[in-house]
Amino acid sequence: MQAVSLEFMLMLGYAVLLGVAALLLEFAARHAHRRSLSISTTGFTYYAEKDMWRCPEFQHLFPVFVDHAKGSVIYRAPASTCNACRCKSHCTDSDNGREIERKNTGDLQYGMQRFHRAMSVTLFVLASLILIVEIFRDNAFYPRIVLAGVLVMFCMVLMRLSRALLSRTDRA
């Protein structure tokens, strides 16, 4: 049996490292997206059918201002309710009542998701190119099988990511 070359090990390791980096980027982007959506409304519940928010103390915030040009709605609880609440110091410092601004940031979020997805796809393409070059450079049978197996896995992930990148319906 022929010994495995150092070049083969380095190329395979680097390609796998790029693939892992791409998957970590996908995970981090999803995590950041989910977290950014919930950070300003922690503890509050939105009821779409009534178009209102409910605070942790079971008080309601109703729409008080709509800006159609910017795609934002401001919800506010009654000032008298918030000022008498025992949790006011943890919730708001306003004497006008707690406000929540809900923006239609779909296009911005979609653009950021596409950017992160494109970065992941780019890393997988680079990793695949490294594997293809090494398949043609290495003359041994078993290293070629290993490289081809990893390349097939990368291509399957790449097809899934590319399909999601090209379709506008995937916003997760």
Secondary structure by P-SEA (a helix, b strand, c coil): cccccaaaaaaaaaaaaaaaaaaaaaaaaaaaaaaaacccccccccccccccccccccccccccccccccbbbbbbccaaaaaacccccccccccccbbbbbbcaaaaaaaaaaaaaaaaaaaaaaaaaaaaaaaaaccccaaaaaaaaaaaaaaaaaaaaaaaaacccccc
